[in-house]
Amino acid sequence: MKKYLFALSALALVLTSCNPRVVTEMLTNEWPATTPDSVYVFDKTDVIPSESQEIGKVKVVDTGFTTNGSYNTVMQLAINATAEKGGNGLVITEHRWPDLHSTIHRVWGTMLRIPESAIAERESPDSMEYSALQQILPEEEYAEYMEYKATKRYYEQQQRELKERLKQQQEVIRQTPRNVIRISAGPTLMTSKYLVENHRYRYRVGVDICVDYDHVWKSGLGFGINYLHNYTSFDEGVKSRIDYVGPSLVLAYARTKSFRCDVAFGLGYCHYSDSYEGYSLTQNRVGLMMRLGAEWRVAKHLGLGAQFNVFSVRLKEPEGMKLEKNEFYGIEHIGLQGGLRYYL
């Protein structure tokens, strides 16, 4: 006999665990139970009768082993719980579709007690979709209709959230400065080979000073004017200087009204010179520049920023110099600078 009782208990437990879990939290228990077909269901965007009284909360969620969790099933459980607690109105405040966390639909709602006078004024199919429509439509058509309503509400909610995100992004774009002046300085690392007498340098540390002006449109695309001065010295007393100025194409992205990052590509005029024991050599060439930067706005017209620069210039080869395959004669360096940003 005990074995049968244990088996029946285990079976009951399994069957119960297959159904969603209904949880209620009551504010009052003064109302007698109603019938499920007398419960009016509202979406949170619907107009609720002002005379309605909130009597509690209800949620239908996953037990971890739930298999019977269609939208129609969980809605009916929420309606039944509302009627049992004396409610005749249910506002669905949240609906979650099956996802990675659960394989069933889940709903949260507010249970209401609506006066009879307010109900008499709201005799329409939209306000009675779970009561009158359930009596009119066949079960399969009613289930399909409810799935359609759920899909429609989910889509409308997604559209509202999308519009809100776009509105917030537009506000960020509106408050983002259009004109920026950057003053930066920092170390650079020469990555190209540099020959001084019989000593070939592979890497050498120098200093960059950069002054940039950017104008960016609302789309995030813009243009800039960039000036770069580089100074690098070598052990033999050779001093190398680069002065670059030119236009650039700028693409900026503002995450918030305070934080912004950008990337710029430029092609411009480069004046190269090196000096050694009173002798100097100069060349005028075309230089290439790339900048990747980020900045934080600390005041209306002031910000702090950092940027990573890549610079390259091809120089005229000395007579008699032989280069390896895919090797060019010139200067390449990368740098990391930090400094002030002024917003016009």
N, C-alpha and C positions, 0 to 999 in steps of 0.2 A: 504493500500500500504506500509506503514511504517513497519507494522508487517511482511509482506513478505520480505522486504529488510533486516530487522533484522534477520529473519530466514535464509535467504540466506547467510548473512554475518557470522552468527554463524556456518552454515554448512561448509562454506569455511574455517573458522578458524580451525574447527575440522579436516577436511581433510588435511589441511596443516600441522597441528601438528602431524599427523600420520607419516609423512615422516621425514627422518633425516635432520638435519640442515647443510647446506653447507656454509662454511666461507672461504673467500679468502682475501689474503693480498698481494697487488701488489707492485712490485718494478718498473715496467714500463708498460705503456699502449700503446706502439708504434706499436704493431702488430695487424692486423685485425683478426677477428674471423676465426677459422678453423672449420672443421667438426669432430665429435667424432670419426668416423672411421679412421681418419688420425692421431690420437694420439697414440704414442708408449708408452707402460708402462714398466717400469724397476723396479726391486727390488733394494734396496740400496746396495746389494752386486754385482750387475751387473756392467759391464764396460760401462760407459756413454761416448758418443762421446765428445772428448775434445773441439770441437768447439761450444758445446751447451752453451746457455745463459740462466741463471736463470731469470725468469720474475716475480715470485711470489710464494706464499705458498697457499695451499688449505687443508682444513680438513672437514671431514664429521663426525658429532657427533650426539649424542642423544639430543632430545629436552626435554626429560622428559616424553613425551607421545608417543614416536615413537613406532610403531608396525611393520612397513615394513622396516626391517633393515638387510636383508640377505647380505652376502658378495658381491654377484653379484650386488645387488642394490646400495650399498654404493660406490662400485668401479665405476659403471656406472655414478653416480652423480659426482664423482671426475673427471672422464674423460670429462663429459659434461661441467663442470665448467672450465676445462683447455682449451677446445676448444673455449668456449665463450670468454675467456680472450686472445686468440691469440696464445695459446701454442700448440705444436704438440708432446710434450714429457712430461711424468709424472713419477717421481721417488717416489715410496712408501717408505717413511722413517720410518713409524710406523703403525702397524696393531694390534688392540686390539680385542680379541674375546669377546663374551658376558660373563659377569661376575656379581659379586655382585653389581657393580656400574651401569651397563647398560645391557639391554636385547638384544642389537644389536651389530653388527660389527661396528668398528670405524676405520677410516684410516686418516693418515696425509701424505701429499706429497709435493714435490717441482715441480712447473710447469716450463717447459723448452721450449725454442725455438731452434729447431735443424735445421741447414742449410740443404738444399736439397742435397748438395754434400755428407754430412755425412749419410743421410738417404739411398742414393743409394748404399752405401757400406755395409749397414746393413740389406739387404733384406733377412731375415731368420725368420722362424716361432717363435723362442723364442723372437725376438725383436718386433713381430707384433701380440702377442697372443690376444690382445684385439681388433685388427682391422681385420687382415686377417682371423684369426681363427673364429671370430664371423660371418664372411660372409660365411665361409666354413661349420661350424658345425651347426646342428639343435640347437634350443634354449635350450632344455633340456640337450643335451649332452654338450653344451658349458657351461651351469651353473654347471654341474657336474665336468667338467674339471677345472673350475675356483675354485670350492670348494677344489678339489684335490690339485691344486697348492697352495692355501692358507694354507691347512693343512700341505703340504710338507714344505713350508717356515717357518711355525710356529714351526714344529718339528726341522728343521735345526737351527733356532734361539735358541731354547731350548738347543740343543746339543752344540752350540757355547758358550752359557752362562754357561752350566755345565762344559765344558772344561776349561773355564776361571776361574771358582771358584776352580776347582781342581788344576789348575796351581798356583793360589794364595795360596791355602792351602799347596801345596808342597813347595812353597817358604817359608811359615811360618815354616813348619817342618824342612826345611833345615837350617834355621837360629836359631832354638831353641836349647839351650845348651843340650848336652847329659849327662854331668856329673855335679852334683850340690852338694855342701857342705852347710848344714844348721846349723846355731848356733842360738838357740832360748831359751827364758826364759819367765816365766809367772806364774800366780797363778793357783792352782788346787783346786778342791773341792772333798774331800773324801766322797763318797756316800754309802760306806759300814759301818755297825755298828762297833764300836771299844770300847772295854770294858777296863777301867782302874779302878781297885779296884771295887767299887760299882757304878761307873759312866759310863753309856753307852752313847758314842757319836754317833749321827746319821750323822752329817755333820761336817767336819772340813776342814779349808782352809790351804793349804800348798803351796810349791813352786816347780816347775819343771825346770830343765835345760836339754836341749836336744841338741845332736849333731848327725846329720844324713848325710849319703852319699848316693846319688841315681845315678844310671846309667840307662838311658832310651834309647831304640832303636827308630827308626823312626816310628814304629807302635804305639808308646806311651806306650808299655809294657816294664817293666824293673825290676830291683832288687835294694835292698838297704841294708845298714847296719846301725842300729840304736842304739844309747846309750841314756839312760834316767836316770836322778838322781832326786829323789823326797825326799823332807824333810818336815815333818809335826811334830809339837810339840803340847803337850796337857797341860792343866792347872796344872795337878799334877806333872809336870816335866818330863814326858815321852817324849822321842824323837824317832821318827820313821824315818828310812831311807830305801830307795829302790834304788838299782842299777840294771839296766836292760841293756843287750846287746844281739842283735840277728839280723838275716836276715829278710828281708821283701819282699813281692811282691808289685810292684809299678805300678800304672796306671796313666799316665799323659796326659793332654789335653791342647794344646796351641791354644788359640783363636787368638792371634796375636803374633808377634815376641817378644813383651814386656810383655804380660800377660799370665800366665800359672797357672793351678790348677792341683792338684794331690790327689790321695788317696793311702794309703799303709796299708797292713795287715802284722803283724809280729808275730813270735813265737820264744822265745829265753830264755836265762839263766837269772834268777833273784836272786839277793842276797838281802835278807830282814834282817834288824836288828832293834832292839829297845833297848833303854838304860834307866835305871832309878836308880838314886842314886848309881852310880858305878857298877850296875849290867847290864849285856847285854845278849840278846838272839838273835841268828842268825839262819837263815834257807836258804837253797839253793833250789829254786823251779823253775818251768817253768812258764813264764809270757806270757800274750797275749797283743798285742798292736795294735791300729788302729789309723791312722792319716789322717786328711782331711785338705789340705793346699791350699793356693793361694799365688802367688808372683808377684811382678812387677819389671821388669828389668829396672834399672836406668842408668846403664853403661854396657860396653862390658862384664866385669867380675863381676859385682856387682848388687845385687837386694835386695829388702825389701820384707818381707813376714810375713804371720800369719798362724797359724795352730791350729787345734782343735784335742786334743789327748784323747783317751780313753784307760785306762790301767787296767788290772785285773791279780791278782795272787792268787792262792789258797794255804793257809798255813796249816801246820799240826795242827790238833785240840788238845788243851790241854786235859789232862786226866780228865774225869768226866764232860766235857762240853757236854750239850745236845743241839742239833740244831733243829730248827723247820723244818717242811716239805719244801722242795725246797730251803732251806737256806744253804749257804756254809760259811766256816770259811776262811776269807782271806781279801784282800785289793782290793777295786775298787775305782778309781778316774777318774775324767774328768778334762781337763785343756785347757787353752787358752794361747798360747805363740806367741811371735813376735820376730823378729830378722833379721839378715843379711843372704844373700844368696851369695855364691861365685861360679861362673861358671868357670869350667876348660876348 
